[in-house]
């Protein structure tokens, strides 16, 4: 689903059901990736809080229908559909499977079909390492995205969620407070930056 970016474009990622925008001719946004509902990393957040809390949290999201029954983040479905209609912009949904994945991959695909439609099934990127996906922007609620690529091609836009809203972000990290905020402005600024740098 991913691919190398063409010069003059923008690759992007986006949280809450992850979305990715793909290659097109200049000037454009190549890829936008957004997260699936909200990527879960509660196990890392709670592992030292209380004995058994980490295991209890994991058992919840390993349960059948957990992912399928998640509600979309407010404004996410409308924003992604509108984004997909923009010229020179390809949107992909980038999401990570949980380690014990008995239900997870199927339910994430079913969720996308239920909320975005059958046509978006071709836009899913399922990976545990988002750093290897080529894009211009990654919009994601996880503040520390690491992996095999030390310098991913994308710029990380932190999607605000309850677990990260108090974080002070190092410059030049940008934040998207919600899908009802100016996501178009973020895409246009990135497009302008790429055009200015001759990419």
Secondary structure, 3 states (H helix, E strand, C coil): CCCCCCCCCCEEEECCCCEEECCCCCCCEEEEEECCCCCCCHHHHHCCCCCCHHHHHHHHHCCCCCCCCCCCCCCHHHHHHHHHHCCCEEEEEEECCCCCCCCHHHHHHHHHHHHHCHHHHHHEEECCCHHHCCCCEEEECCCCCCCCCCCCCCEEEEECCCCCCCCCCCCCCEEECCCCCCHHHHHHHHHHHHHHCCC
